[in-house]
């Protein structure tokens, strides 16, 4: 039987949820993206962060840029001859 102390904190759950949203952002419909950005400006129970929408967009752009660079490097990286299995 699990106890309350065995559960992850709400903060940790929100961190994972936020990371998952960032990872899936490009696949979300534009309306959903806009709604998420609008909602981030008005979350009941949390102190407002001036310019949060702009900061979220910057984070998403940094993530997209890093993801593009990683995929580019994996495509252009020279392949090792040791993995070649010729006949």
C-alpha positions as CSV (number, residue, x, y, z in Angstrom):
1,X,0.0,0.0,0.0
2,X,1.5,3.3,-1.0
3,X,1.4,6.3,1.3
4,X,1.1,10.0,0.6
5,X,4.9,10.3,1.2
6,X,5.5,7.8,-1.6
7,X,3.8,9.9,-4.2
8,X,5.9,12.5,-6.2
9,X,5.1,16.1,-5.3
10,X,2.7,18.1,-7.4
11,X,5.6,20.3,-8.4
12,X,7.5,17.3,-9.8
13,X,4.4,16.1,-11.6
14,X,4.0,19.5,-13.2
15,X,7.7,19.6,-14.2
16,X,7.2,16.3,-16.1
17,X,3.9,17.5,-17.6
18,X,5.6,20.7,-18.8
19,X,8.5,18.8,-20.3
20,X,6.1,16.5,-22.1
21,X,4.3,19.5,-23.5
22,X,7.5,21.0,-24.8
23,X,8.5,17.6,-26.4
24,X,5.1,17.4,-28.1
25,X,4.7,21.1,-28.9
26,X,5.2,20.8,-32.7
27,X,2.5,18.1,-32.9
28,X,-0.1,20.0,-31.0
29,X,-2.8,21.8,-33.1
30,X,-2.2,25.5,-33.4
31,X,-5.4,26.2,-31.4
32,X,-4.2,24.1,-28.5
33,X,-0.8,25.8,-28.5
34,X,-2.5,29.2,-28.4
35,X,-4.8,28.1,-25.6
36,X,-1.8,26.8,-23.5
37,X,0.1,30.1,-24.0
38,X,-3.0,32.2,-23.1
39,X,-3.7,30.0,-20.0
40,X,-0.1,30.4,-18.8
41,X,-0.8,34.1,-18.4
42,X,-3.7,33.3,-16.0
43,X,-3.1,30.3,-13.7
44,X,-5.3,30.7,-10.6
45,X,-3.2,30.1,-7.4
46,X,0.1,31.1,-9.0
47,X,1.7,34.6,-8.9
48,X,1.7,36.0,-12.4
49,X,5.1,36.2,-14.2
50,X,5.4,39.3,-16.3
51,X,6.2,38.3,-19.9
52,X,5.6,34.6,-19.3
53,X,4.3,34.0,-22.8
54,X,7.4,35.5,-24.3
55,X,9.6,33.4,-22.1
56,X,7.7,30.2,-23.0
57,X,8.1,31.0,-26.7
58,X,11.8,31.5,-26.2
59,X,12.1,28.2,-24.3
60,X,10.2,26.4,-27.1
61,X,12.5,27.9,-29.7
62,X,15.6,26.9,-27.8
63,X,14.2,23.4,-27.5
64,X,13.3,23.2,-31.2
65,X,16.8,24.6,-32.2
66,X,18.5,22.0,-29.9
67,X,16.3,19.2,-31.3
68,X,17.1,20.3,-34.9
69,X,20.8,20.4,-34.2
70,X,20.8,17.0,-32.6
71,X,19.0,15.5,-35.5
72,X,21.3,17.3,-38.0
73,X,24.4,16.0,-36.2
74,X,23.1,12.4,-36.2
75,X,22.5,12.5,-39.9
76,X,25.8,14.2,-40.8
77,X,28.0,12.3,-38.4
78,X,30.5,10.1,-40.2
79,X,29.8,6.4,-39.7
80,X,32.4,4.2,-38.2
81,X,33.9,1.5,-40.4
82,X,33.8,-0.9,-37.5
83,X,30.0,-1.1,-37.9
84,X,30.2,-1.9,-41.6
85,X,29.5,-5.5,-42.4
86,X,30.7,-6.1,-45.9
87,X,30.4,-9.3,-47.8
